[in-house]
Amino acid sequence: MSQSIEAVTTASLSLALDAATLRQQVIAANIANANVPGYTAKTVSFDTVMANASGGLQGTTLDAHVVPRRGADGSPQSVQIDGEMAELALNQLQYQTLVAGLNKQLSVLSIAIADGKS
């Protein structure tokens, strides 16, 4: 059974917001553990989430997509505070954009529901 465009859009935005929230938590954990010896920085692999969800977004989870950050040679990377802060700023911008998109989607649905009613 095919889903309506509204359902797919809302589910996609919801999944993206969940991923941004998870990314925020991972970045916060990286910053909090920056001085812990042996701590490996972690990252969220959101591209994997979306690729796996292409058949449908129902039941898609994000927890399994938190992975250790690796360098070009495959070795685990330690936390770089400047890099984490840049990631944090980018994530906040993406989150705000997603919320604006969800608000727009909901306002379109509200207009459609109210159409013809006084």
Secondary structure, DSSP 8 states (H G I E B T S, - for coil): ----HHHHHHHHHHHHHHHHHHHHHHHHHHHHTTTSTT---EEE-HHHHHHHTTT--TT--SGGGEEE-B-TTS-B----HHHHHHHHHHHHHHHHHHHHHHHHHHHHHHHHHHTT--
